[in-house]
Amino acid sequence: MGTMVNHMRHTRAHTANRRSHHALSKPGLAIDDAGNATLRHHMNPVTGMYRGKQIIDVNKKTAVKAKAEKVK
């Protein structure tokens, strides 16, 4: 004798209720001193600041990149 399997049907409403928590949420954005929106715990790519401290000199980085492209 084979085993009997009880196939339970899931209605669309049951499936939708289960998936109601699967929605994506918007990323949490923080506004810095200059008014730019950035991701939290990330450096601001426009100013090079993180938590009120200058991490990267963006002007110097763009000048070096421009110089490298001019050489090519």
C-alpha positions in Angstrom: 0.0 0.0 0.0 1.2 3.5 -0.8 1.2 6.4 1.7 -1.7 8.8 1.6 -0.8 12.5 1.3 -3.3 15.1 2.3 -2.9 18.0 -0.1 -3.9 21.2 1.6 -5.0 24.0 -0.7 -3.8 27.5 0.1 -6.2 30.2 -1.1 -4.9 33.5 -2.5 -6.0 35.3 0.6 -4.0 33.0 2.8 -0.9 33.4 0.7 -1.3 37.2 0.6 -1.6 37.3 4.4 1.6 35.3 4.8 3.4 37.5 2.3 2.2 40.8 3.9 5.5 41.2 5.7 7.7 40.8 2.6 7.4 44.4 1.4 10.6 46.3 0.9 11.1 49.4 3.0 12.8 52.7 2.0 16.4 53.2 3.0 17.0 55.4 6.0 18.4 58.6 4.8 20.2 61.2 7.0 20.5 64.9 6.2 24.0 66.3 6.7 25.0 69.9 7.5 25.0 70.9 3.9 21.5 69.6 3.4 22.5 66.5 1.3 20.8 63.2 1.9 23.1 60.3 2.4 22.7 56.7 3.7 23.2 56.4 7.4 26.7 55.2 8.5 28.2 56.2 5.1 30.5 59.0 4.1 28.9 61.8 2.0 30.3 61.4 -1.5 29.7 65.1 -2.3 31.6 66.7 0.6 33.8 63.8 1.9 32.5 64.3 5.5 31.4 61.6 8.0 30.1 62.5 11.4 31.3 66.0 11.2 34.9 65.1 10.2 36.6 65.5 6.8 37.5 61.9 5.7 38.5 62.5 2.1 39.4 65.7 0.3 37.0 65.4 -2.7 38.6 68.4 -4.6 42.0 66.8 -4.4 40.7 63.4 -5.6 38.9 64.9 -8.6 42.0 66.9 -9.5 44.2 63.7 -9.4 41.6 61.9 -11.5 41.5 64.7 -14.1 45.2 64.7 -14.3 45.3 60.9 -14.9 42.8 61.2 -17.7 44.8 64.1 -19.3 47.9 61.8 -19.4 46.0 59.1 -21.2 
